[in-house]
Amino acid sequence: MGIRLKLGLLVTVGSPLIAFVLWYSFSFLPHLSEIREFARRGNESVRTIQGSLYPLLAAAESTDARRIYAMRQAYWSLVYEREPGGTLKWHAGNFLWYVASYIHFDETQIAGIWIECALAQCRSGLSSAARKYFGREPTQLSNRELAELLAVVRSPARYAPGTEAGAMRAKKILVKANLS
């Protein structure tokens, strides 16, 4: 292999890797403790209903969908809202936070982030949504109401509690979770 080919391969492979490491160091790592706190608070806020909430959450959204949503909401709250940019920044940041999430967070932590950031700014999440739609905390909701709350995350206008589409989606979630 000639020196030019080796140098070309090094630049082709090395440049994106160096760019990722730099981005990771300056965009993701400074927020790692805040994201971990989202996970802790989210899981703690529903500790008493984890037995019913987690199966409903698994029935409502796929593992990848939960991870994508959780990291997108965390990225919005911690970075993009403070320093908005163009479409490229938004999509690249979302993708890179999603990739970095596999390094640092297991599925339980992702669920906590999802709970903390669902339907609102991170730091209020599912609790805020439960108060908005039902006037109570998530820990005070029935399985049907929890399913309705989880359904609304996918499309708040379409699946709002009290709508026919929301009731149908909630029923599907309950059946899929074997809690109907």
C-alpha positions in Angstrom: 0.0 0.0 0.0 1.4 3.4 -1.0 2.0 6.2 1.4 -0.7 8.3 -0.4 -3.3 5.6 0.0 -2.5 5.2 3.7 -2.7 8.9 4.2 -6.0 9.1 2.3 -7.4 6.3 4.4 -6.2 8.0 7.6 -7.8 11.3 6.6 -11.0 9.6 5.4 -11.5 7.5 8.6 -9.7 9.7 11.1 -11.4 13.1 10.3 -15.0 11.9 11.2 -13.7 10.1 14.2 -11.9 13.1 15.5 -14.9 15.3 14.8 -17.2 12.9 16.7 -14.8 12.9 19.7 -14.6 16.7 19.7 -18.3 17.0 19.5 -18.8 14.4 22.2 -16.4 16.2 24.5 -17.9 19.7 24.0 -21.6 19.0 23.4 -22.6 15.9 25.2 -20.3 15.3 28.2 -20.9 18.7 29.8 -24.6 17.8 30.1 -24.1 14.2 31.2 -24.8 14.8 34.9 -27.9 16.8 34.1 -29.2 14.0 31.9 -28.5 11.4 34.6 -30.4 13.6 37.0 -33.4 13.6 34.6 -33.2 9.8 34.6 -33.0 9.6 38.4 -35.9 12.1 38.9 -38.1 10.5 36.3 -37.7 7.0 37.7 -38.1 8.3 41.3 -41.3 10.2 40.4 -43.1 7.0 39.4 -41.4 4.5 41.8 -44.7 3.5 43.4 -46.3 2.7 40.0 -43.4 1.2 38.1 -45.0 -2.2 38.0 -47.9 -0.9 35.8 -46.2 2.1 34.1 -43.2 0.4 32.6 -45.3 -2.4 30.8 -47.6 0.4 29.6 -44.6 2.4 28.4 -43.2 -0.6 26.6 -46.5 -1.2 25.0 -46.9 2.4 23.9 -43.5 3.0 22.3 -40.7 0.8 21.0 -37.4 0.8 22.8 -35.8 2.8 20.0 -38.7 5.3 19.9 -38.4 5.9 23.7 -34.6 6.4 23.3 -35.0 8.8 20.4 -37.8 10.8 22.1 -36.0 11.0 25.4 -32.7 12.1 23.9 -34.4 14.6 21.6 -36.3 16.2 24.5 -33.1 16.3 26.6 -31.1 17.9 23.7 -33.9 20.5 23.2 -34.0 21.4 26.9 -30.2 21.5 27.6 -28.7 22.7 24.3 -31.0 23.7 21.5 -33.4 25.9 23.4 -30.5 27.9 24.8 -28.6 28.1 21.6 -30.9 27.6 18.6 -29.4 26.9 15.2 -30.5 25.7 11.9 -32.0 22.4 10.8 -28.6 20.8 10.4 -27.6 21.6 14.0 -30.9 20.2 15.2 -30.8 16.9 13.3 -27.0 16.3 13.8 -27.3 17.1 17.5 -30.3 14.7 17.9 -28.5 11.9 16.0 -25.3 12.3 18.0 -27.0 12.5 21.3 -28.9 9.3 20.4 -25.7 7.5 19.5 -24.0 8.8 22.7 -26.9 7.6 24.8 -26.0 4.0 24.1 -22.6 4.6 25.8 -24.1 6.0 29.0 -27.7 4.9 29.6 -29.5 1.6 30.0 -33.2 1.1 29.2 -34.3 1.9 32.7 -32.4 5.2 32.7 -33.9 6.0 29.2 -37.3 5.4 30.6 -36.6 7.8 33.4 -35.4 10.5 31.0 -38.6 9.8 28.9 -40.8 10.2 32.0 -39.0 13.4 33.1 -39.2 15.0 29.6 -42.5 13.7 28.2 -44.8 16.3 26.7 -43.1 19.2 28.4 -39.7 20.7 29.1 -37.4 18.3 30.9 -37.9 18.9 34.7 -41.7 18.6 34.6 -42.5 15.9 32.1 -45.1 13.2 32.8 -46.1 14.8 36.1 -47.0 18.1 34.4 -48.9 16.3 31.7 -50.9 14.2 34.3 -51.8 17.4 36.1 -52.8 19.1 32.8 -55.0 16.3 31.5 -56.3 14.6 34.7 -55.6 17.1 37.5 -53.6 14.5 39.5 -50.1 13.1 39.7 -49.2 10.0 37.6 -49.0 8.0 40.8 -52.8 8.7 41.4 -53.9 7.6 37.9 -55.6 4.3 37.0 -54.0 2.0 34.4 -56.5 3.3 31.8 -55.6 6.9 32.6 -51.9 6.1 32.4 -52.4 4.5 29.0 -54.3 7.6 27.9 -51.4 9.8 29.1 -48.8 7.6 27.3 -51.0 7.7 24.1 -51.0 11.4 24.0 -47.2 11.6 23.8 -47.3 10.3 20.2 -49.6 13.1 19.0 -51.1 15.4 21.6 -53.8 16.8 19.3 -54.9 13.5 17.9 -54.7 11.3 21.0 -55.7 13.7 23.7 -57.6 12.1 26.6 -61.3 12.3 26.1 -61.1 11.9 22.3 -62.2 8.7 20.5 -58.7 8.3 18.9 -57.1 8.7 22.4 -59.4 6.1 23.9 -58.7 3.6 21.1 -54.9 4.1 21.4 -55.1 3.7 25.1 -57.1 0.5 24.7 -54.5 -0.9 22.3 -51.7 0.0 24.8 -53.6 -1.8 27.7 -54.2 -4.9 25.6 -50.6 -5.0 24.4 -49.4 -4.6 28.0 -51.9 -7.3 29.2 -53.4 -4.9 31.7 -56.9 -4.6 30.1 
